[in-house]
């Protein structure tokens, strides 16, 4: 007759030290998912803040116009034409923000929303 223990055996001890935990594959997956949830929430929060920052210029009620990029034009030249008395760096930044541009590259025929100078 064989005797079966009513409870599972206790973890084995090696050299009198404490037992170690071993995660199964499913346990590692669950742990990874649980650990990534705060990171994903942080990314969504940062993305939301950046989206709000991009619309801040448009929300100021500043007058805007539309310019079509001509061959050979750059954002710098457009900024100088739109606001000749203003610092072109600030105008280029405003144009990039208004149009959600990732770089200063523009192509002929592209329509750009530009800030109009305040009188």
C-alpha positions in Angstrom: 0.0 0.0 0.0 1.3 3.5 -0.9 0.8 6.4 1.2 0.1 9.8 -0.5 0.8 13.0 1.5 -2.3 15.1 1.9 -0.3 18.3 1.3 2.4 19.1 -1.3 5.9 18.7 -0.1 7.7 21.7 1.3 10.3 23.4 -0.8 13.6 21.7 -0.7 16.4 23.3 1.2 19.9 23.2 -0.1 22.7 23.2 2.5 20.4 24.6 5.1 19.7 27.8 3.3 16.3 29.2 2.6 14.3 27.8 -0.3 14.3 29.9 -3.5 11.4 30.8 -5.7 11.3 29.7 -9.2 8.9 31.3 -11.6 7.3 29.4 -14.4 7.1 30.7 -17.9 3.5 31.9 -17.3 4.6 33.5 -14.0 7.4 35.4 -15.8 4.9 36.6 -18.4 2.4 37.8 -15.8 5.1 39.5 -13.8 6.3 41.3 -17.0 2.8 42.5 -17.9 2.1 43.7 -14.4 5.5 45.5 -14.3 4.9 47.2 -17.6 1.5 48.7 -16.7 2.9 51.6 -14.7 5.4 52.3 -17.6 2.6 52.3 -20.2 0.6 54.7 -18.0 3.6 57.0 -17.7 4.1 57.0 -21.5 0.4 57.9 -22.0 0.7 60.7 -19.5 3.8 62.1 -21.1 2.3 61.9 -24.6 -0.8 63.7 -23.4 1.3 66.5 -21.9 3.3 66.8 -25.1 0.1 67.0 -27.2 -1.2 69.8 -25.0 2.1 71.6 -25.4 1.9 71.4 -29.2 -1.6 73.0 -29.2 -0.6 75.8 -26.7 0.3 78.2 -29.5 -2.9 77.7 -31.4 -5.0 78.0 -28.2 -3.6 81.5 -27.5 -6.0 82.9 -30.1 -3.1 84.2 -32.2 -4.1 85.1 -35.8 -2.8 82.6 -38.4 -2.7 82.4 -42.2 -1.8 79.7 -44.7 1.3 79.8 -46.9 2.1 77.4 -49.8 5.8 76.4 -49.9 7.4 77.4 -53.2 10.5 75.7 -54.8 13.7 76.6 -53.0 11.9 78.0 -49.9 12.8 77.0 -46.3 11.1 77.5 -43.0 13.7 80.2 -42.3 12.8 82.2 -45.4 9.1 81.7 -44.8 9.5 83.0 -41.3 11.4 86.1 -42.5 8.7 86.8 -45.1 5.8 86.3 -42.7 7.2 88.3 -39.8 10.1 90.5 -41.1 10.5 92.4 -37.8 10.5 89.3 -35.6 13.3 86.9 -34.6 13.1 84.2 -37.3 14.0 81.5 -34.7 10.8 82.1 -32.8 8.7 82.2 -35.9 10.2 78.9 -37.2 9.4 77.3 -33.9 5.8 78.6 -34.0 5.4 77.3 -37.6 6.7 73.9 -36.5 4.4 73.8 -33.6 1.3 74.9 -35.5 1.9 72.3 -38.2 3.3 69.5 -35.9 6.5 69.3 -38.0 9.2 66.9 -36.7 11.9 68.7 -38.6 12.6 71.9 -40.6 12.2 70.0 -43.9 9.4 71.3 -46.2 8.5 70.4 -49.8 7.2 72.6 -52.6 3.4 72.7 -52.7 3.1 71.9 -48.9 0.5 74.2 -47.1 1.7 75.6 -43.8 -0.3 77.4 -41.1 1.8 80.4 -40.1 1.4 83.0 -37.4 0.5 86.5 -38.5 2.5 89.3 -37.0 0.7 91.3 -34.3 0.2 94.9 -35.3 
